[in-house]
Amino acid sequence: MIKCIVCDLDGTLIKYDDTMEKRTEQLLKKCIAQGIEFIIATGRDINMVIDFLNQYQLDCDLILNNGTQYCNKELTMNDIYPMSYDAFSKISTILSSYGYLLAIHTNQGKYSFVDADAFWDYHYKLLLASKDYKGFLPEKTFTTRSGYLRDFHYAKDAQEMIEKGIKVLKIDARHLDAYSIQGVKQQLNIDGLDISSSFEDNIEITSSITNKGKLLEKVIKEKGYAYDEVAVFGDGQNDVPMLQLFPYSFAPKNASQSAKDAARYVLSTTNEEGAVFAGLEQLYKAGILKI
């Protein structure tokens, strides 16, 4: 019987405007009310999640930054798994030389090597160029200056951050020329780092010590859940490690091929159509989810 539901956010639980499909919201809240635990596992940092949690009044544990950070629902626990300073210095030098915009997620907020105005301007151009939005930007944390620049800091270079003792949890590197990503990825084979993506136009770099799957496995063992008591939903390359681990893992119709290959079940609905609802309904009809 399912005792825990774990969901990625972008492309899985939420729609392009950061809202949940109505049936999904209702069923998920019904599950939570029945005592089934809900955990978010996302590539986002806490500042990109907090508005969503408040909007839907969700009180849950968080796996953040592709599995390099874990916060309990009381936010009294904050386990982090940063990359080494040597790896950070090498990778940031390579990406900067190719003109990538670096959003550096840390234990002290979001950093970049350009100031706030330049950071936002480049990010805004990326948003307008994204096929996900098609020139129309919904009002949400990721698309508003005040939301995206929340807890933003400028650093001259990696060395400045290292000297300040800032712990780097994830680098989100984005470029207006999406085709250039494939070429540069071949140069990023640096010991101690994992390379993945959530979208076509980005590269996500984290410590290879952990990922969504490794951290989720640690969390569910500490909570005492068996693998077949956990339902997992994800759509991206960064979700593959957790989709592979659990017998009840689901990828929506819009998922990447790597996520579909890793998941036990591929749904016929997209995130926009309520894929998580469809997966939970499937478990309910099979008698595995009691609500």
C-alpha positions in Angstrom: 0.0 0.0 0.0 1.3 3.5 -0.9 2.4 5.5 2.1 4.4 8.2 0.4 4.0 10.2 -2.9 7.1 11.9 -4.4 6.8 14.4 -7.2 9.1 16.4 -9.4 7.6 19.9 -10.1 8.4 21.3 -13.5 6.9 19.1 -16.3 5.4 16.7 -13.8 3.2 18.0 -11.0 2.8 21.6 -12.2 1.7 23.2 -15.4 3.7 25.9 -17.3 2.2 28.6 -15.1 3.2 26.9 -11.8 -0.3 25.8 -11.0 -1.6 22.3 -10.4 -4.3 20.7 -12.6 -7.5 20.9 -10.5 -8.1 17.1 -10.2 -4.5 16.6 -9.3 -4.7 19.2 -6.5 -7.9 17.7 -5.1 -6.7 14.1 -5.1 -3.2 14.9 -3.8 -4.7 16.9 -0.9 -7.1 14.0 -0.2 -4.2 11.6 0.0 -2.4 13.9 2.4 -5.5 14.2 4.5 -5.5 10.4 4.7 -2.0 10.4 6.2 -0.1 9.6 3.0 3.2 11.6 3.1 4.0 14.0 0.2 7.5 14.9 -0.8 8.7 17.3 -3.5 11.9 16.3 -5.4 13.0 19.2 -7.7 15.9 20.8 -9.3 14.7 24.2 -7.9 16.1 25.9 -4.9 14.0 26.8 -1.9 13.3 30.3 -3.2 11.8 28.9 -6.3 9.5 26.5 -4.3 8.3 28.6 -1.5 5.6 30.5 -3.4 4.2 27.2 -4.7 4.0 25.8 -1.2 2.3 28.9 0.1 -0.2 29.0 -2.8 -1.4 25.5 -2.2 -0.8 25.5 1.6 1.5 22.4 1.3 3.5 21.4 4.3 6.0 18.8 3.1 9.6 17.6 3.0 11.7 19.0 0.2 14.5 17.4 -1.9 16.1 20.4 -3.7 18.8 21.2 -6.2 18.6 17.8 -7.8 19.2 16.0 -4.6 22.0 18.0 -3.1 19.8 19.5 -0.4 17.1 18.1 1.9 14.8 20.1 4.1 12.1 18.7 6.4 8.7 20.3 6.4 9.5 22.2 9.6 12.6 23.6 7.8 14.6 22.7 10.9 16.7 20.2 9.1 18.9 21.3 6.2 21.3 18.6 4.9 23.5 19.7 2.0 25.9 17.9 -0.3 28.0 20.6 -2.0 30.5 20.0 -4.9 34.2 20.4 -4.2 35.8 23.8 -4.6 38.2 22.4 -7.2 35.4 21.0 -9.3 33.4 24.3 -9.0 36.4 26.3 -10.1 37.0 24.2 -13.2 33.4 23.9 -14.3 32.6 27.5 -13.9 35.7 28.6 -15.8 34.7 26.4 -18.8 31.1 27.5 -18.8 31.9 31.1 -18.4 34.3 31.0 -21.4 31.4 29.8 -23.6 29.1 32.7 -22.5 26.8 30.7 -20.4 24.6 32.4 -17.8 25.3 30.7 -14.5 22.8 30.6 -11.7 24.8 29.2 -8.9 22.6 27.7 -6.1 24.3 27.7 -2.7 23.8 27.5 1.0 23.6 31.3 1.0 21.2 32.0 -1.9 21.7 32.3 -5.6 24.9 33.7 -7.1 26.2 34.7 -10.5 29.2 36.3 -12.0 27.1 39.1 -13.5 25.2 41.8 -11.6 21.4 41.6 -11.0 20.5 43.7 -14.0 22.6 41.7 -16.5 21.4 38.4 -14.9 17.8 39.3 -15.2 18.1 40.7 -18.7 19.7 37.4 -20.0 17.2 35.3 -18.1 14.3 37.3 -19.6 15.7 36.7 -23.1 15.9 33.0 -22.4 12.3 33.0 -21.3 11.1 34.8 -24.4 13.1 32.3 -26.6 11.7 29.3 -24.8 9.3 27.1 -26.7 7.5 26.4 -23.4 6.2 30.0 -23.2 6.0 31.0 -26.9 6.5 34.6 -26.1 3.8 34.7 -23.4 5.1 34.7 -19.9 2.7 33.7 -17.1 3.0 35.5 -13.8 5.0 33.2 -11.6 8.2 33.1 -9.5 10.5 32.0 -12.4 9.2 34.7 -14.8 9.2 37.8 -12.5 12.2 39.9 -11.6 11.3 40.0 -7.9 10.8 36.3 -7.8 13.8 35.1 -9.8 16.2 37.6 -8.1 15.1 36.6 -4.6 18.2 36.1 -2.4 20.4 36.9 -5.4 24.1 37.9 -4.9 26.9 39.0 -7.2 30.4 37.5 -7.1 33.3 38.5 -9.2 34.4 34.9 -9.8 34.6 31.4 -8.3 37.6 32.3 -6.2 35.7 35.0 -4.4 32.9 32.6 -3.4 35.5 30.0 -2.3 37.3 32.5 -0.1 34.0 33.3 1.6 33.3 29.6 2.3 30.1 29.5 0.2 28.9 26.0 -0.5 27.9 25.3 -4.1 24.9 22.9 -4.4 24.1 23.2 -8.1 25.0 25.2 -11.2 22.2 25.9 -13.7 23.9 27.0 -16.9 21.8 28.3 -19.7 22.6 29.7 -23.2 20.6 31.4 -25.9 22.1 29.0 -28.4 20.7 25.7 -27.3 22.7 23.8 -29.9 26.0 24.8 -28.2 25.0 22.9 -25.1 25.7 19.5 -26.7 29.2 20.6 -27.7 30.3 21.9 -24.4 28.9 19.0 -22.4 31.7 16.8 -23.8 34.2 19.1 -22.0 32.5 18.8 -18.6 33.7 15.3 -17.7 35.2 16.5 -14.3 35.7 14.1 -11.4 33.1 14.5 -8.7 30.4 16.1 -10.8 27.1 14.9 -12.3 25.8 16.5 -15.5 22.0 16.5 -16.2 19.2 18.7 -17.6 15.7 19.6 -16.7 15.1 21.5 -20.0 16.5 21.4 -23.5 18.3 24.7 -23.1 20.1 24.1 -19.8 22.9 22.1 -18.2 22.6 21.3 -14.5 25.8 20.4 -12.5 25.9 18.9 -9.1 28.1 16.8 -6.9 28.2 13.2 -7.9 28.0 12.2 -4.2 24.2 12.3 -4.5 21.2 12.9 -6.8 17.5 12.8 -6.5 17.5 9.0 -6.3 20.2 8.6 -3.8 18.8 11.2 -1.4 15.3 10.0 -1.8 16.5 6.4 -1.0 18.2 7.7 2.1 15.1 9.7 3.2 12.6 6.8 2.8 14.8 4.4 4.6 15.0 6.8 7.6 11.3 7.2 7.5 10.8 3.4 7.4 9.1 3.1 4.1 9.5 0.0 1.9 10.3 0.6 -1.8 6.8 -0.6 -2.8 5.2 1.9 -0.5 6.4 4.8 -2.5 5.0 6.3 -5.7 7.4 8.5 -7.7 6.7 10.9 -10.5 9.2 12.6 -12.8 9.8 13.8 -16.3 13.4 14.8 -16.8 16.9 13.4 -17.1 17.5 14.5 -13.5 14.6 12.3 -12.4 16.0 9.1 -13.9 17.9 8.0 -10.7 14.7 8.0 -8.6 12.5 6.6 -11.3 14.8 3.6 -11.6 14.7 2.8 -7.9 11.0 2.3 -7.3 8.4 -0.2 -8.6 5.7 2.4 -8.7 7.4 5.1 -10.8 5.6 7.2 -13.4 6.6 9.4 -16.3 4.1 11.7 -18.0 3.5 11.7 -21.7 5.6 14.8 -22.1 8.6 13.3 -20.3 12.1 13.0 -21.8 12.9 9.6 -23.4 15.4 8.9 -20.7 12.7 9.4 -18.0 10.2 7.2 -19.9 12.8 4.5 -20.2 13.6 4.6 -16.5 9.9 4.7 -15.2 7.9 1.6 -14.7 4.8 3.2 -16.1 4.5 5.8 -18.9 1.2 7.8 -18.6 -0.9 8.8 -21.6 -1.4 12.3 -20.1 0.9 15.3 -19.8 1.6 17.5 -16.8 -0.8 20.0 -18.3 -3.6 17.4 -18.4 -3.0 16.0 -14.9 -0.5 13.2 -15.3 0.0 12.9 -11.5 -3.8 12.5 -11.1 -3.8 9.8 -13.7 -1.0 7.9 -12.0 -2.6 8.1 -8.6 -5.9 7.0 -10.1 -4.2 4.0 -11.6 -2.8 3.0 -8.2 -6.2 3.5 -6.6 -7.9 1.3 -9.2 -5.2 -1.4 -8.7 -6.0 -1.3 -4.9 -2.5 -0.1 -4.1 -3.5 3.4 -3.0 -6.2 3.7 -0.3 -8.1 7.0 -0.1 
